[in-house]
Amino acid sequence: MKTYRSPDGTVWNVDVELPSHSSALVVFHHPAPTSRLDRYAWHNARGPKVNDPRARLDRASVLQSLDDRQLAMLFRRSAPIQTQSPAYIVS
């Protein structure tokens, strides 16, 4: 797992999930004990593997390939992960 320090000084743990042949989900885990503040962004890979739908990216190599500049860009584009569904009132 890598870490990323956001502009406000928060240190986020970074993980890669759901790798496909051309993209992977990058998850920023907030240090608070709740997951309500976690964020996610999609990383689009480049290279020869992206044209082969039978291939899969390796989570560890995707994480290793992300440098600080790329993590900052992904964090700027990230969105909060919704952990609770809205409560609907049925009448």
N, C-alpha and C positions, 0 to 999 in steps of 0.2 A: 504494500500500500504506500502511496506517495502522500505528501502533504502539500497544501497550497495556502499561502497567507493572503487573504483578501485585503483590499485597500483599508478596511476598517480595523485591521489587525487580527481578525479571527483566523485561527489555523484550522483548516478543513482537511479531513482525510479524504483522499481521492481513490476511487475504485472503478474498475471497468466491468461492465456486465453486458449480457446479451450480445456477444460478438456475432456478426454475420460475415458474409464474404466481402462486404464493402463498408460496413459501419459498426459502431459499438456505442453502447450507452455509457457515458461517463457520469458517475454519481459523486457528488460532493457531500460528505457526511459532516454535519455540524457537530461541534464538540458537546453540545448540550445533551443531556440524557434522553431527550425526546427526539423522535425522528421527524417531527413536524417542520423543522427548519432545513431539512435536507433539500438539495437541489440537483437537477440533472441537465445534461446537454448531450446532443448526438455528435459523435466524432466520425467524420467521413474519411475513410482511408484512401490512400493512393498507392498505386503499384499494380503489378501484374495479377495479383490474386483477386482484385475487385471484379475482374471480368469472368471469373469462374464461379458460378453459383453453388458448386459442390464443395468449394473450399470454405474454410472458416478461419477468421482471424484468431490469433492467440491472445487471450486476455493479458497475460504477463508482458508480451512484446508490445502490445498497444500501449499499456501503461508505461512501460520503459521508454517508448518513443515520444511520449508527451513531455516537452520541455516547459519551462516556466512561462515562456511567451504564449505557447499554445494553451496551457492551463488558464492563463489570464483571459485569453480570448473566449475559451469555452465557458468560463465562469461569468463573463459579461453577458453571454448569450443564454445562460442557464435559466431554468424556470423552477419554481418550487414543486416539490413532489406532494401531491395531495394524498394525505394519509387518512382522511375522514371523508366519507361521503356526506352530502348535505342531508339534513333531516327533512323529509317530505311529510306534510300533513295530508292524510287522505280523509276526505269528508264523505 
